[in-house]
């Protein structure tokens, strides 16, 4: 039996002009099996990975496009502030789809007050604080105040107001803000730009 096994191992496998001992083929097969096992190992021990994209939108936005002198309470709202005259004016307003930007164009006269109404929407599930910042050129007076649904609205400095858009158990609420614009008597006729922005601040 041993002699037959020895003879079998001593036999050679002829590949063209070359002869290879049979035992080397067996050794090569074992080496290939070992390497194959090592290659499969890391694949079987792999992991599951993933990425989640998160988009965060701002909470305080415009509920509707701004309006100019359309609210019946506009004139009475400013009594005692010295801005009680609403002059006839042509106006146009526009708002972005997201409610994060707006443009107002007003044609008015010297000494006439115009009122821009901003309806703010709270899109979160809790009260949201914000700052209103306005900047006007020399010769144009600006003032801002909130209506009853924006009870916490006060001037922070010359060009900034701090306010809050509340939310209730039944859902989010709006807060209306009025911006009064009055060209002074000594201003020259021409084109003027008032800039403003509403910034959400941490509660």
ZIWOQUI-V162665 format. One line per field, one symbol per residue. burial: + if it has 16 or more other ideal C-beta (glycine too) atoms within 10 Angstrom, else -. Layout:
burial: ???
This chain:
burial: ----------------------------------------------------------+++++-+++++----+--++----+--+--+-+-+-+---+--+-+-+-+---+++++++++++----++++-+-+-+-----++++++--+--+-------+-+++++----++++++++++++---+--------+-+-+---
